[in-house]
Amino acid sequence: MTIRKLAMNIPAVDRAINIYGALSGHSEAPGVRAQLSQHLDQLHGEGETDHHRLTVHGLSFLRQNDLQRNS
């Protein structure tokens, strides 16, 4: 993971967490920010550079994470 890549994904991570928190009505789970950052960094490394699409991927990741924690 490079600093450049991480810096590019911070806005998508923040947006996804803020949007998901507002929609779900609960706060960020411990460790989820690091997991989400790693997930988005992987997608970015695979060629996804659109911040809006990365945010949508982030929202999907957070929903899936919620479903797994609550099952």
PDB file of N, H, CA, C and O in Angstrom:
ATOM      1  N   MET A   1       0.846  -1.170   0.000  1.00  0.00           N
ATOM      2  CA  MET A   1       0.000   0.000   0.000  1.00  0.00           C
ATOM      3  C   MET A   1       0.894   1.236   0.000  1.00  0.00           C
ATOM      4  O   MET A   1       1.760   1.390   0.861  1.00  0.00           O
ATOM      5  N   THR A   2       0.678   2.092  -0.954  1.00  0.00           N
ATOM      6  H   THR A   2      -0.026   1.967  -1.654  1.00  0.00           H
ATOM      7  CA  THR A   2       1.474   3.310  -1.030  1.00  0.00           C
ATOM      8  C   THR A   2       0.734   4.453  -0.360  1.00  0.00           C
ATOM      9  O   THR A   2      -0.485   4.410  -0.195  1.00  0.00           O
ATOM     10  N   ILE A   3       1.479   5.466   0.020  1.00  0.00           N
ATOM     11  H   ILE A   3       2.469   5.501  -0.114  1.00  0.00           H
ATOM     12  CA  ILE A   3       0.872   6.645   0.638  1.00  0.00           C
ATOM     13  C   ILE A   3      -0.066   7.323  -0.344  1.00  0.00           C
ATOM     14  O   ILE A   3      -1.143   7.782   0.036  1.00  0.00           O
ATOM     15  N   ARG A   4       0.336   7.388  -1.597  1.00  0.00           N
ATOM     16  H   ARG A   4       1.211   7.016  -1.906  1.00  0.00           H
ATOM     17  CA  ARG A   4      -0.509   8.030  -2.610  1.00  0.00           C
ATOM     18  C   ARG A   4      -1.856   7.323  -2.718  1.00  0.00           C
ATOM     19  O   ARG A   4      -2.901   7.972  -2.758  1.00  0.00           O
ATOM     20  N   LYS A   5      -1.829   5.999  -2.766  1.00  0.00           N
ATOM     21  H   LYS A   5      -0.980   5.471  -2.733  1.00  0.00           H
ATOM     22  CA  LYS A   5      -3.064   5.233  -2.898  1.00  0.00           C
ATOM     23  C   LYS A   5      -3.957   5.448  -1.671  1.00  0.00           C
ATOM     24  O   LYS A   5      -5.158   5.681  -1.805  1.00  0.00           O
ATOM     25  N   LEU A   6      -3.373   5.369  -0.495  1.00  0.00           N
ATOM     26  H   LEU A   6      -2.397   5.179  -0.386  1.00  0.00           H
ATOM     27  CA  LEU A   6      -4.136   5.552   0.723  1.00  0.00           C
ATOM     28  C   LEU A   6      -4.746   6.941   0.777  1.00  0.00           C
ATOM     29  O   LEU A   6      -5.911   7.088   1.145  1.00  0.00           O
ATOM     30  N   ALA A   7      -3.979   7.963   0.416  1.00  0.00           N
ATOM     31  H   ALA A   7      -3.033   7.844   0.116  1.00  0.00           H
ATOM     32  CA  ALA A   7      -4.481   9.332   0.458  1.00  0.00           C
ATOM     33  C   ALA A   7      -5.651   9.518  -0.510  1.00  0.00           C
ATOM     34  O   ALA A   7      -6.556  10.307  -0.238  1.00  0.00           O
ATOM     35  N   MET A   8      -5.641   8.806  -1.624  1.00  0.00           N
ATOM     36  H   MET A   8      -4.906   8.165  -1.845  1.00  0.00           H
ATOM     37  CA  MET A   8      -6.717   8.924  -2.600  1.00  0.00           C
ATOM     38  C   MET A   8      -8.007   8.314  -2.085  1.00  0.00           C
ATOM     39  O   MET A   8      -9.090   8.766  -2.457  1.00  0.00           O
ATOM     40  N   ASN A   9      -7.917   7.302  -1.243  1.00  0.00           N
ATOM     41  H   ASN A   9      -7.038   6.935  -0.941  1.00  0.00           H
ATOM     42  CA  ASN A   9      -9.102   6.594  -0.785  1.00  0.00           C
ATOM     43  C   ASN A   9      -9.688   7.125   0.521  1.00  0.00           C
ATOM     44  O   ASN A   9     -10.789   6.726   0.900  1.00  0.00           O
ATOM     45  N   ILE A  10      -8.997   7.993   1.202  1.00  0.00           N
ATOM     46  H   ILE A  10      -8.102   8.317   0.895  1.00  0.00           H
ATOM     47  CA  ILE A  10      -9.510   8.525   2.467  1.00  0.00           C
ATOM     48  C   ILE A  10     -10.866   9.213   2.277  1.00  0.00           C
ATOM     49  O   ILE A  10     -11.761   8.981   3.089  1.00  0.00           O
ATOM     50  N   PRO A  11     -11.065  10.044   1.253  1.00  0.00           N
ATOM     51  CA  PRO A  11     -12.398  10.647   1.088  1.00  0.00           C
ATOM     52  C   PRO A  11     -13.494   9.606   0.872  1.00  0.00           C
ATOM     53  O   PRO A  11     -14.593   9.759   1.406  1.00  0.00           O
ATOM     54  N   ALA A  12     -13.224   8.561   0.112  1.00  0.00           N
ATOM     55  H   ALA A  12     -12.331   8.436  -0.321  1.00  0.00           H
ATOM     56  CA  ALA A  12     -14.230   7.520  -0.117  1.00  0.00           C
ATOM     57  C   ALA A  12     -14.533   6.775   1.169  1.00  0.00           C
ATOM     58  O   ALA A  12     -15.690   6.438   1.424  1.00  0.00           O
ATOM     59  N   VAL A  13     -13.531   6.512   1.979  1.00  0.00           N
ATOM     60  H   VAL A  13     -12.592   6.786   1.772  1.00  0.00           H
ATOM     61  CA  VAL A  13     -13.730   5.830   3.266  1.00  0.00           C
ATOM     62  C   VAL A  13     -14.592   6.705   4.170  1.00  0.00           C
ATOM     63  O   VAL A  13     -15.571   6.230   4.746  1.00  0.00           O
ATOM     64  N   ASP A  14     -14.232   7.972   4.294  1.00  0.00           N
ATOM     65  H   ASP A  14     -13.437   8.357   3.827  1.00  0.00           H
ATOM     66  CA  ASP A  14     -14.988   8.892   5.148  1.00  0.00           C
ATOM     67  C   ASP A  14     -16.436   9.041   4.676  1.00  0.00           C
ATOM     68  O   ASP A  14     -17.366   9.002   5.482  1.00  0.00           O
ATOM     69  N   ARG A  15     -16.617   9.211   3.369  1.00  0.00           N
ATOM     70  H   ARG A  15     -15.862   9.243   2.715  1.00  0.00           H
ATOM     71  CA  ARG A  15     -17.980   9.356   2.835  1.00  0.00           C
ATOM     72  C   ARG A  15     -18.807   8.109   3.095  1.00  0.00           C
ATOM     73  O   ARG A  15     -19.947   8.206   3.549  1.00  0.00           O
ATOM     74  N   ALA A  16     -18.251   6.948   2.814  1.00  0.00           N
ATOM     75  H   ALA A  16     -17.325   6.870   2.445  1.00  0.00           H
ATOM     76  CA  ALA A  16     -18.996   5.704   3.005  1.00  0.00           C
ATOM     77  C   ALA A  16     -19.389   5.522   4.476  1.00  0.00           C
ATOM     78  O   ALA A  16     -20.531   5.174   4.774  1.00  0.00           O
ATOM     79  N   ILE A  17     -18.460   5.753   5.377  1.00  0.00           N
ATOM     80  H   ILE A  17     -17.532   6.036   5.135  1.00  0.00           H
ATOM     81  CA  ILE A  17     -18.754   5.588   6.807  1.00  0.00           C
ATOM     82  C   ILE A  17     -19.796   6.606   7.262  1.00  0.00           C
ATOM     83  O   ILE A  17     -20.709   6.260   8.012  1.00  0.00           O
ATOM     84  N   ASN A  18     -19.673   7.848   6.824  1.00  0.00           N
ATOM     85  H   ASN A  18     -18.931   8.130   6.215  1.00  0.00           H
ATOM     86  CA  ASN A  18     -20.646   8.876   7.217  1.00  0.00           C
ATOM     87  C   ASN A  18     -22.038   8.583   6.666  1.00  0.00           C
ATOM     88  O   ASN A  18     -23.029   8.700   7.387  1.00  0.00           O
ATOM     89  N   ILE A  19     -22.117   8.207   5.405  1.00  0.00           N
ATOM     90  H   ILE A  19     -21.312   8.112   4.819  1.00  0.00           H
ATOM     91  CA  ILE A  19     -23.420   7.901   4.791  1.00  0.00           C
ATOM     92  C   ILE A  19     -24.037   6.676   5.447  1.00  0.00           C
ATOM     93  O   ILE A  19     -25.216   6.685   5.802  1.00  0.00           O
ATOM     94  N   TYR A  20     -23.248   5.628   5.607  1.00  0.00           N
ATOM     95  H   TYR A  20     -22.291   5.621   5.318  1.00  0.00           H
ATOM     96  CA  TYR A  20     -23.785   4.399   6.185  1.00  0.00           C
ATOM     97  C   TYR A  20     -24.234   4.625   7.627  1.00  0.00           C
ATOM     98  O   TYR A  20     -25.263   4.102   8.054  1.00  0.00           O
ATOM     99  N   GLY A  21     -23.465   5.397   8.363  1.00  0.00           N
ATOM    100  H   GLY A  21     -22.629   5.822   8.016  1.00  0.00           H
ATOM    101  CA  GLY A  21     -23.857   5.703   9.747  1.00  0.00           C
ATOM    102  C   GLY A  21     -25.169   6.460   9.811  1.00  0.00           C
ATOM    103  O   GLY A  21     -25.999   6.198  10.682  1.00  0.00           O
ATOM    104  N   ALA A  22     -25.363   7.396   8.895  1.00  0.00           N
ATOM    105  H   ALA A  22     -24.689   7.609   8.187  1.00  0.00           H
ATOM    106  CA  ALA A  22     -26.610   8.164   8.868  1.00  0.00           C
ATOM    107  C   ALA A  22     -27.795   7.282   8.485  1.00  0.00           C
ATOM    108  O   ALA A  22     -28.886   7.433   9.036  1.00  0.00           O
ATOM    109  N   LEU A  23     -27.587   6.364   7.546  1.00  0.00           N
ATOM    110  H   LEU A  23     -26.701   6.241   7.098  1.00  0.00           H
ATOM    111  CA  LEU A  23     -28.676   5.494   7.105  1.00  0.00           C
ATOM    112  C   LEU A  23     -28.980   4.382   8.104  1.00  0.00           C
ATOM    113  O   LEU A  23     -30.140   4.019   8.297  1.00  0.00           O
ATOM    114  N   SER A  24     -27.947   3.845   8.733  1.00  0.00           N
ATOM    115  H   SER A  24     -27.004   4.140   8.575  1.00  0.00           H
ATOM    116  CA  SER A  24     -28.152   2.706   9.629  1.00  0.00           C
ATOM    117  C   SER A  24     -28.533   3.126  11.042  1.00  0.00           C
ATOM    118  O   SER A  24     -29.141   2.352  11.781  1.00  0.00           O
ATOM    119  N   GLY A  25     -28.179   4.341  11.413  1.00  0.00           N
ATOM    120  H   GLY A  25     -27.685   4.970  10.812  1.00  0.00           H
ATOM    121  CA  GLY A  25     -28.523   4.838  12.739  1.00  0.00           C
ATOM    122  C   GLY A  25     -27.606   4.362  13.846  1.00  0.00           C
ATOM    123  O   GLY A  25     -27.926   4.526  15.023  1.00  0.00           O
ATOM    124  N   HIS A  26     -26.482   3.780  13.498  1.00  0.00           N
ATOM    125  H   HIS A  26     -26.222   3.646  12.542  1.00  0.00           H
ATOM    126  CA  HIS A  26     -25.535   3.409  14.543  1.00  0.00           C
ATOM    127  C   HIS A  26     -24.122   3.818  14.162  1.00  0.00           C
ATOM    128  O   HIS A  26     -23.837   4.140  13.008  1.00  0.00           O
ATOM    129  N   SER A  27     -23.249   3.799  15.150  1.00  0.00           N
ATOM    130  H   SER A  27     -23.480   3.537  16.087  1.00  0.00           H
ATOM    131  CA  SER A  27     -21.897   4.301  14.950  1.00  0.00           C
ATOM    132  C   SER A  27     -20.987   3.246  14.330  1.00  0.00           C
ATOM    133  O   SER A  27     -21.348   2.077  14.197  1.00  0.00           O
ATOM    134  N   GLU A  28     -19.838   3.686  13.971  1.00  0.00           N
ATOM    135  H   GLU A  28     -19.544   4.636  14.079  1.00  0.00           H
ATOM    136  CA  GLU A  28     -18.817   2.861  13.318  1.00  0.00           C
ATOM    137  C   GLU A  28     -18.343   1.748  14.254  1.00  0.00           C
ATOM    138  O   GLU A  28     -18.024   1.997  15.416  1.00  0.00           O
ATOM    139  N   ALA A  29     -18.301   0.534  13.739  1.00  0.00           N
ATOM    140  H   ALA A  29     -18.561   0.332  12.795  1.00  0.00           H
ATOM    141  CA  ALA A  29     -17.826  -0.609  14.521  1.00  0.00           C
ATOM    142  C   ALA A  29     -16.303  -0.526  14.666  1.00  0.00           C
ATOM    143  O   ALA A  29     -15.622  -0.009  13.781  1.00  0.00           O
ATOM    144  N   PRO A  30     -15.774  -1.033  15.775  1.00  0.00           N
ATOM    145  CA  PRO A  30     -14.322  -1.016  15.961  1.00  0.00           C
ATOM    146  C   PRO A  30     -13.607  -1.779  14.835  1.00  0.00           C
ATOM    147  O   PRO A  30     -13.990  -2.896  14.488  1.00  0.00           O
ATOM    148  N   GLY A  31     -12.595  -1.172  14.289  1.00  0.00           N
ATOM    149  H   GLY A  31     -12.284  -0.264  14.571  1.00  0.00           H
ATOM    150  CA  GLY A  31     -11.776  -1.805  13.273  1.00  0.00           C
ATOM    151  C   GLY A  31     -12.313  -1.735  11.853  1.00  0.00           C
ATOM    152  O   GLY A  31     -11.613  -2.097  10.908  1.00  0.00           O
ATOM    153  N   VAL A  32     -13.555  -1.270  11.692  1.00  0.00           N
ATOM    154  H   VAL A  32     -14.123  -0.975  12.461  1.00  0.00           H
ATOM    155  CA  VAL A  32     -14.153  -1.287  10.361  1.00  0.00           C
ATOM    156  C   VAL A  32     -13.484  -0.289   9.410  1.00  0.00           C
ATOM    157  O   VAL A  32     -13.408  -0.542   8.208  1.00  0.00           O
ATOM    158  N   ARG A  33     -13.008   0.824   9.928  1.00  0.00           N
ATOM    159  H   ARG A  33     -13.070   1.029  10.904  1.00  0.00           H
ATOM    160  CA  ARG A  33     -12.352   1.823   9.072  1.00  0.00           C
ATOM    161  C   ARG A  33     -11.091   1.230   8.425  1.00  0.00           C
ATOM    162  O   ARG A  33     -10.846   1.440   7.237  1.00  0.00           O
ATOM    163  N   ALA A  34     -10.307   0.502   9.195  1.00  0.00           N
ATOM    164  H   ALA A  34     -10.507   0.331  10.160  1.00  0.00           H
ATOM    165  CA  ALA A  34      -9.093  -0.118   8.659  1.00  0.00           C
ATOM    166  C   ALA A  34      -9.441  -1.182   7.622  1.00  0.00           C
ATOM    167  O   ALA A  34      -8.786  -1.278   6.584  1.00  0.00           O
ATOM    168  N   GLN A  35     -10.470  -1.980   7.901  1.00  0.00           N
ATOM    169  H   GLN A  35     -11.002  -1.902   8.744  1.00  0.00           H
ATOM    170  CA  GLN A  35     -10.900  -3.009   6.952  1.00  0.00           C
ATOM    171  C   GLN A  35     -11.404  -2.379   5.663  1.00  0.00           C
ATOM    172  O   GLN A  35     -11.078  -2.841   4.569  1.00  0.00           O
ATOM    173  N   LEU A  36     -12.190  -1.336   5.793  1.00  0.00           N
ATOM    174  H   LEU A  36     -12.454  -0.961   6.682  1.00  0.00           H
ATOM    175  CA  LEU A  36     -12.726  -0.646   4.623  1.00  0.00           C
ATOM    176  C   LEU A  36     -11.611   0.002   3.815  1.00  0.00           C
ATOM    177  O   LEU A  36     -11.621  -0.062   2.586  1.00  0.00           O
ATOM    178  N   SER A  37     -10.654   0.622   4.489  1.00  0.00           N
ATOM    179  H   SER A  37     -10.647   0.673   5.487  1.00  0.00           H
ATOM    180  CA  SER A  37      -9.515   1.232   3.798  1.00  0.00           C
ATOM    181  C   SER A  37      -8.750   0.187   3.000  1.00  0.00           C
ATOM    182  O   SER A  37      -8.374   0.425   1.853  1.00  0.00           O
ATOM    183  N   GLN A  38      -8.523  -0.963   3.608  1.00  0.00           N
ATOM    184  H   GLN A  38      -8.829  -1.157   4.541  1.00  0.00           H
ATOM    185  CA  GLN A  38      -7.808  -2.037   2.921  1.00  0.00           C
ATOM    186  C   GLN A  38      -8.597  -2.517   1.704  1.00  0.00           C
ATOM    187  O   GLN A  38      -8.024  -2.741   0.638  1.00  0.00           O
ATOM    188  N   HIS A  39      -9.908  -2.674   1.864  1.00  0.00           N
ATOM    189  H   HIS A  39     -10.374  -2.493   2.730  1.00  0.00           H
ATOM    190  CA  HIS A  39     -10.765  -3.120   0.763  1.00  0.00           C
ATOM    191  C   HIS A  39     -10.727  -2.119  -0.399  1.00  0.00           C
ATOM    192  O   HIS A  39     -10.565  -2.511  -1.554  1.00  0.00           O
ATOM    193  N   LEU A  40     -10.873  -0.845  -0.091  1.00  0.00           N
ATOM    194  H   LEU A  40     -11.005  -0.526   0.848  1.00  0.00           H
ATOM    195  CA  LEU A  40     -10.871   0.173  -1.149  1.00  0.00           C
ATOM    196  C   LEU A  40      -9.490   0.334  -1.778  1.00  0.00           C
ATOM    197  O   LEU A  40      -9.383   0.611  -2.973  1.00  0.00           O
ATOM    198  N   ASP A  41      -8.447   0.165  -0.992  1.00  0.00           N
ATOM    199  H   ASP A  41      -8.534  -0.060  -0.022  1.00  0.00           H
ATOM    200  CA  ASP A  41      -7.095   0.203  -1.549  1.00  0.00           C
ATOM    201  C   ASP A  41      -6.899  -0.933  -2.547  1.00  0.00           C
ATOM    202  O   ASP A  41      -6.261  -0.751  -3.584  1.00  0.00           O
ATOM    203  N   GLN A  42      -7.447  -2.099  -2.233  1.00  0.00           N
ATOM    204  H   GLN A  42      -7.966  -2.246  -1.390  1.00  0.00           H
ATOM    205  CA  GLN A  42      -7.352  -3.234  -3.150  1.00  0.00           C
ATOM    206  C   GLN A  42      -8.079  -2.927  -4.454  1.00  0.00           C
ATOM    207  O   GLN A  42      -7.552  -3.182  -5.537  1.00  0.00           O
ATOM    208  N   LEU A  43      -9.299  -2.374  -4.350  1.00  0.00           N
ATOM    209  H   LEU A  43      -9.726  -2.167  -3.470  1.00  0.00           H
ATOM    210  CA  LEU A  43     -10.046  -2.026  -5.553  1.00  0.00           C
ATOM    211  C   LEU A  43      -9.308  -0.972  -6.379  1.00  0.00           C
ATOM    212  O   LEU A  43      -9.267  -1.044  -7.607  1.00  0.00           O
ATOM    213  N   HIS A  44      -8.732   0.000  -5.686  1.00  0.00           N
ATOM    214  H   HIS A  44      -8.766   0.059  -4.689  1.00  0.00           H
ATOM    215  CA  HIS A  44      -7.976   1.040  -6.372  1.00  0.00           C
ATOM    216  C   HIS A  44      -6.774   0.432  -7.086  1.00  0.00           C
ATOM    217  O   HIS A  44      -6.464   0.803  -8.219  1.00  0.00           O
ATOM    218  N   GLY A  45      -6.109  -0.493  -6.426  1.00  0.00           N
ATOM    219  H   GLY A  45      -6.361  -0.794  -5.506  1.00  0.00           H
ATOM    220  CA  GLY A  45      -4.967  -1.171  -7.038  1.00  0.00           C
ATOM    221  C   GLY A  45      -5.348  -1.984  -8.260  1.00  0.00           C
ATOM    222  O   GLY A  45      -4.529  -2.213  -9.150  1.00  0.00           O
ATOM    223  N   GLU A  46      -6.611  -2.423  -8.294  1.00  0.00           N
ATOM    224  H   GLU A  46      -7.277  -2.237  -7.571  1.00  0.00           H
ATOM    225  CA  GLU A  46      -7.113  -3.180  -9.441  1.00  0.00           C
ATOM    226  C   GLU A  46      -7.602  -2.263 -10.564  1.00  0.00           C
ATOM    227  O   GLU A  46      -8.027  -2.733 -11.619  1.00  0.00           O
ATOM    228  N   GLY A  47      -7.537  -0.939 -10.322  1.00  0.00           N
ATOM    229  H   GLY A  47      -7.192  -0.558  -9.464  1.00  0.00           H
ATOM    230  CA  GLY A  47      -7.844  -0.001 -11.389  1.00  0.00           C
ATOM    231  C   GLY A  47      -9.052   0.900 -11.176  1.00  0.00           C
ATOM    232  O   GLY A  47      -9.313   1.770 -12.008  1.00  0.00           O
ATOM    233  N   GLU A  48      -9.796   0.721 -10.094  1.00  0.00           N
ATOM    234  H   GLU A  48      -9.584   0.015  -9.419  1.00  0.00           H
ATOM    235  CA  GLU A  48     -10.957   1.587  -9.844  1.00  0.00           C
ATOM    236  C   GLU A  48     -10.465   2.913  -9.260  1.00  0.00           C
ATOM    237  O   GLU A  48      -9.911   2.940  -8.162  1.00  0.00           O
ATOM    238  N   THR A  49     -10.667   4.004  -9.988  1.00  0.00           N
ATOM    239  H   THR A  49     -11.118   3.982 -10.881  1.00  0.00           H
ATOM    240  CA  THR A  49     -10.179   5.303  -9.531  1.00  0.00           C
ATOM    241  C   THR A  49     -11.291   6.316  -9.301  1.00  0.00           C
ATOM    242  O   THR A  49     -11.033   7.403  -8.784  1.00  0.00           O
ATOM    243  N   ASP A  50     -12.507   5.987  -9.668  1.00  0.00           N
ATOM    244  H   ASP A  50     -12.717   5.104 -10.088  1.00  0.00           H
ATOM    245  CA  ASP A  50     -13.628   6.911  -9.496  1.00  0.00           C
ATOM    246  C   ASP A  50     -14.041   6.937  -8.013  1.00  0.00           C
ATOM    247  O   ASP A  50     -14.418   5.911  -7.448  1.00  0.00           O
ATOM    248  N   HIS A  51     -13.963   8.109  -7.405  1.00  0.00           N
ATOM    249  H   HIS A  51     -13.656   8.942  -7.864  1.00  0.00           H
ATOM    250  CA  HIS A  51     -14.257   8.233  -5.970  1.00  0.00           C
ATOM    251  C   HIS A  51     -15.715   7.902  -5.656  1.00  0.00           C
ATOM    252  O   HIS A  51     -16.011   7.369  -4.587  1.00  0.00           O
ATOM    253  N   HIS A  52     -16.615   8.211  -6.567  1.00  0.00           N
ATOM    254  H   HIS A  52     -16.375   8.644  -7.435  1.00  0.00           H
ATOM    255  CA  HIS A  52     -18.021   7.896  -6.328  1.00  0.00           C
ATOM    256  C   HIS A  52     -18.254   6.390  -6.331  1.00  0.00           C
ATOM    257  O   HIS A  52     -18.984   5.863  -5.492  1.00  0.00           O
ATOM    258  N   ARG A  53     -17.630   5.706  -7.276  1.00  0.00           N
ATOM    259  H   ARG A  53     -17.036   6.133  -7.958  1.00  0.00           H
ATOM    260  CA  ARG A  53     -17.757   4.246  -7.333  1.00  0.00           C
ATOM    261  C   ARG A  53     -17.093   3.602  -6.120  1.00  0.00           C
ATOM    262  O   ARG A  53     -17.600   2.616  -5.587  1.00  0.00           O
ATOM    263  N   LEU A  54     -15.969   4.149  -5.683  1.00  0.00           N
ATOM    264  H   LEU A  54     -15.556   4.951  -6.117  1.00  0.00           H
ATOM    265  CA  LEU A  54     -15.315   3.627  -4.486  1.00  0.00           C
ATOM    266  C   LEU A  54     -16.204   3.821  -3.261  1.00  0.00           C
ATOM    267  O   LEU A  54     -16.243   2.960  -2.382  1.00  0.00           O
ATOM    268  N   THR A  55     -16.910   4.935  -3.198  1.00  0.00           N
ATOM    269  H   THR A  55     -16.878   5.634  -3.912  1.00  0.00           H
ATOM    270  CA  THR A  55     -17.845   5.168  -2.086  1.00  0.00           C
ATOM    271  C   THR A  55     -18.965   4.136  -2.106  1.00  0.00           C
ATOM    272  O   THR A  55     -19.334   3.599  -1.062  1.00  0.00           O
ATOM    273  N   VAL A  56     -19.508   3.856  -3.287  1.00  0.00           N
ATOM    274  H   VAL A  56     -19.209   4.293  -4.136  1.00  0.00           H
ATOM    275  CA  VAL A  56     -20.568   2.851  -3.406  1.00  0.00           C
ATOM    276  C   VAL A  56     -20.041   1.476  -2.995  1.00  0.00           C
ATOM    277  O   VAL A  56     -20.720   0.733  -2.287  1.00  0.00           O
ATOM    278  N   HIS A  57     -18.836   1.143  -3.439  1.00  0.00           N
ATOM    279  H   HIS A  57     -18.284   1.746  -4.015  1.00  0.00           H
ATOM    280  CA  HIS A  57     -18.225  -0.122  -3.006  1.00  0.00           C
ATOM    281  C   HIS A  57     -18.082  -0.138  -1.485  1.00  0.00           C
ATOM    282  O   HIS A  57     -18.314  -1.160  -0.838  1.00  0.00           O
ATOM    283  N   GLY A  58     -17.699   1.007  -0.926  1.00  0.00           N
ATOM    284  H   GLY A  58     -17.511   1.837  -1.452  1.00  0.00           H
ATOM    285  CA  GLY A  58     -17.564   1.114   0.524  1.00  0.00           C
ATOM    286  C   GLY A  58     -18.874   0.895   1.242  1.00  0.00           C
ATOM    287  O   GLY A  58     -18.912   0.222   2.272  1.00  0.00           O
ATOM    288  N   LEU A  59     -19.956   1.453   0.712  1.00  0.00           N
ATOM    289  H   LEU A  59     -19.925   1.999  -0.125  1.00  0.00           H
ATOM    290  CA  LEU A  59     -21.276   1.253   1.319  1.00  0.00           C
ATOM    291  C   LEU A  59     -21.678  -0.217   1.269  1.00  0.00           C
ATOM    292  O   LEU A  59     -22.227  -0.746   2.235  1.00  0.00           O
ATOM    293  N   SER A  60     -21.409  -0.863   0.164  1.00  0.00           N
ATOM    294  H   SER A  60     -20.962  -0.433  -0.621  1.00  0.00           H
ATOM    295  CA  SER A  60     -21.707  -2.298   0.044  1.00  0.00           C
ATOM    296  C   SER A  60     -20.892  -3.108   1.044  1.00  0.00           C
ATOM    297  O   SER A  60     -21.406  -4.036   1.669  1.00  0.00           O
ATOM    298  N   PHE A  61     -19.635  -2.757   1.189  1.00  0.00           N
ATOM    299  H   PHE A  61     -19.218  -2.003   0.681  1.00  0.00           H
ATOM    300  CA  PHE A  61     -18.766  -3.441   2.142  1.00  0.00           C
ATOM    301  C   PHE A  61     -19.299  -3.277   3.565  1.00  0.00           C
ATOM    302  O   PHE A  61     -19.345  -4.241   4.330  1.00  0.00           O
ATOM    303  N   LEU A  62     -19.697  -2.061   3.915  1.00  0.00           N
ATOM    304  H   LEU A  62     -19.660  -1.279   3.293  1.00  0.00           H
ATOM    305  CA  LEU A  62     -20.198  -1.806   5.268  1.00  0.00           C
ATOM    306  C   LEU A  62     -21.502  -2.559   5.536  1.00  0.00           C
ATOM    307  O   LEU A  62     -21.706  -3.073   6.636  1.00  0.00           O
ATOM    308  N   ARG A  63     -22.371  -2.626   4.552  1.00  0.00           N
ATOM    309  H   ARG A  63     -22.205  -2.209   3.659  1.00  0.00           H
ATOM    310  CA  ARG A  63     -23.626  -3.373   4.705  1.00  0.00           C
ATOM    311  C   ARG A  63     -23.333  -4.856   4.923  1.00  0.00           C
ATOM    312  O   ARG A  63     -23.909  -5.485   5.810  1.00  0.00           O
ATOM    313  N   GLN A  64     -22.440  -5.406   4.115  1.00  0.00           N
ATOM    314  H   GLN A  64     -21.972  -4.894   3.394  1.00  0.00           H
ATOM    315  CA  GLN A  64     -22.082  -6.808   4.245  1.00  0.00           C
ATOM    316  C   GLN A  64     -21.446  -7.070   5.614  1.00  0.00           C
ATOM    317  O   GLN A  64     -21.727  -8.082   6.256  1.00  0.00           O
ATOM    318  N   ASN A  65     -20.593  -6.153   6.048  1.00  0.00           N
ATOM    319  H   ASN A  65     -20.365  -5.331   5.527  1.00  0.00           H
ATOM    320  CA  ASN A  65     -19.962  -6.268   7.356  1.00  0.00           C
ATOM    321  C   ASN A  65     -21.004  -6.270   8.465  1.00  0.00           C
ATOM    322  O   ASN A  65     -20.911  -7.060   9.404  1.00  0.00           O
ATOM    323  N   ASP A  66     -21.989  -5.398   8.363  1.00  0.00           N
ATOM    324  H   ASP A  66     -22.065  -4.756   7.600  1.00  0.00           H
ATOM    325  CA  ASP A  66     -23.097  -5.345   9.330  1.00  0.00           C
ATOM    326  C   ASP A  66     -23.876  -6.650   9.364  1.00  0.00           C
ATOM    327  O   ASP A  66     -24.176  -7.175  10.436  1.00  0.00           O
ATOM    328  N   LEU A  67     -24.199  -7.166   8.198  1.00  0.00           N
ATOM    329  H   LEU A  67     -23.956  -6.740   7.327  1.00  0.00           H
ATOM    330  CA  LEU A  67     -24.954  -8.417   8.114  1.00  0.00           C
ATOM    331  C   LEU A  67     -24.178  -9.564   8.758  1.00  0.00           C
ATOM    332  O   LEU A  67     -24.768 -10.392   9.452  1.00  0.00           O
ATOM    333  N   GLN A  68     -22.884  -9.622   8.539  1.00  0.00           N
ATOM    334  H   GLN A  68     -22.405  -8.949   7.975  1.00  0.00           H
ATOM    335  CA  GLN A  68     -22.063 -10.681   9.123  1.00  0.00           C
ATOM    336  C   GLN A  68     -21.968 -10.552  10.644  1.00  0.00           C
ATOM    337  O   GLN A  68     -21.998 -11.551  11.363  1.00  0.00           O
ATOM    338  N   ARG A  69     -21.856  -9.325  11.122  1.00  0.00           N
ATOM    339  H   ARG A  69     -21.832  -8.514  10.538  1.00  0.00           H
ATOM    340  CA  ARG A  69     -21.750  -9.122  12.584  1.00  0.00           C
ATOM    341  C   ARG A  69     -23.064  -9.434  13.293  1.00  0.00           C
ATOM    342  O   ARG A  69     -23.065  -9.871  14.444  1.00  0.00           O
ATOM    343  N   ASN A  70     -24.176  -9.211  12.606  1.00  0.00           N
ATOM    344  H   ASN A  70     -24.175  -8.856  11.671  1.00  0.00           H
ATOM    345  CA  ASN A  70     -25.484  -9.385  13.242  1.00  0.00           C
ATOM    346  C   ASN A  70     -26.117 -10.752  12.994  1.00  0.00           C
ATOM    347  O   ASN A  70     -27.253 -10.988  13.404  1.00  0.00           O
ATOM    348  N   SER A  71     -25.397 -11.652  12.329  1.00  0.00           N
ATOM    349  H   SER A  71     -24.473 -11.460  11.996  1.00  0.00           H
ATOM    350  CA  SER A  71     -25.997 -12.969  12.069  1.00  0.00           C
ATOM    351  C   SER A  71     -25.545 -13.992  13.083  1.00  0.00           C
ATOM    352  O   SER A  71     -25.953 -15.151  13.014  1.00  0.00           O
TER     353      SER A  71
END
